[in-house]
Amino acid sequence: MEKAKEFVRRVLLFKFKAETAPDLVEQLIKDSSNLVSLVESLKSWHMGKDASIENLNESFTHVFELTFEDAKGIAAYMVHPAHLEFHDRICPHLEKIVVIDYKPTPFHT
């Protein structure tokens, strides 16, 4: 029996600098979404804006979830020219970022 592939997800939380114009934020998000068609190891890309009513977001406004086939896929993404170029463009506009990589784990009771 073939072992099932264990994909890895990367979750990113972004806190943009206050002086970053909203239209620039939107353009950067659009550019980020293009990475899924440029980086072979990036299998899916999802994003959303904070919509919590609890106000526990610590000023993080955007969340991104990227899916890779495995940890090697993340490593390939990290050095891919399209990612590096995007990284160089977005970082000056970020006050803070959180990155968490995880393997989804089934939980059965």
C-alpha positions as a printed Julia matrix, in Angstrom:
109×3 Matrix{Float64}:
   0.0    0.0     0.0
   1.38   3.43   -0.99
   1.87   5.9     1.82
  -0.37   8.96    1.58
   1.4   12.24    0.83
   1.77  14.46    3.86
   1.31  18.01    2.76
   2.49  20.99    4.79
   0.68  24.26    5.33
   2.24  27.63    5.98
   0.16  30.24    7.82
   1.29  33.85    7.69
  -0.13  36.73    9.72
   0.64  40.23    8.44
   0.53  43.54   10.27
   1.06  46.27    7.69
   2.67  49.55    8.65
   0.15  52.31    9.34
   1.6   54.47    6.58
   1.11  51.79    3.91
  -1.68  52.98    1.64
  -4.69  50.63    1.38
  -4.4   50.49   -2.42
  -0.77  49.35   -2.08
  -1.83  46.67    0.42
  -4.39  45.41   -2.09
  -1.81  45.38   -4.9
   0.68  43.46   -2.75
  -2.01  40.89   -1.91
  -2.86  40.52   -5.6
   0.84  40.05   -6.37
   1.08  37.44   -3.6
  -1.78  35.47   -5.13
   0.19  35.22   -8.39
   2.9   33.17   -6.65
   0.72  30.05   -6.85
   1.05  30.12  -10.65
   4.78  30.96  -10.59
   6.14  28.58   -7.93
   5.61  24.9    -8.76
   5.92  23.69   -5.17
   3.14  26.05   -3.99
  -0.05  24.02   -4.49
  -2.69  26.41   -3.12
  -3.0   29.94   -1.74
  -5.8   31.38    0.38
  -6.09  34.67    2.22
  -8.51  36.64    4.3
  -8.83  39.76    6.38
  -9.39  39.66   10.11
 -13.12  39.54   10.82
 -13.03  38.67   14.52
 -15.37  40.43   16.92
 -13.13  39.55   19.88
 -10.39  42.07   19.07
  -7.64  39.55   19.86
  -5.77  39.98   16.57
  -2.89  41.99   18.07
  -3.27  44.37   15.07
  -2.63  41.63   12.51
  -5.01  42.33    9.66
  -4.38  39.66    7.02
  -3.92  35.89    7.12
  -2.51  33.74    4.33
  -2.53  29.96    4.08
  -0.2   28.29    1.59
  -0.16  24.56    0.91
   2.91  22.59   -0.17
   3.34  18.87   -0.92
   6.03  18.58    1.76
   8.73  20.48    3.66
  11.0   20.32    0.61
   8.33  22.31   -1.23
   8.6   25.1     1.33
  12.38  25.06    1.0
  12.06  25.36   -2.8
   9.55  28.21   -2.37
  11.85  30.12   -0.02
  14.62  30.38   -2.64
  12.42  30.72   -5.73
  13.18  33.99   -7.59
   9.48  34.98   -7.72
   9.15  34.58   -3.94
  12.41  36.44   -3.26
  11.32  39.34   -5.47
   7.92  39.51   -3.76
   9.55  39.24   -0.32
  11.79  42.22   -1.12
   8.77  44.29   -2.2
   6.44  43.5     0.7
   8.83  43.51    3.68
   9.32  47.29    3.78
   5.55  47.61    4.29
   5.22  45.1     7.12
   5.46  46.1    10.76
   5.27  42.51   11.93
   4.82  39.01   10.53
   4.16  35.61   12.08
   4.92  32.4    10.16
   3.81  28.94   11.24
   4.4   25.77    9.22
   2.42  22.67   10.18
   1.4   19.25    8.97
  -2.37  18.83    9.31
  -2.94  16.11   11.86
  -6.14  14.06   11.91
  -7.69  13.88   15.32
 -10.05  11.06   16.2
 -11.87  10.57   19.47
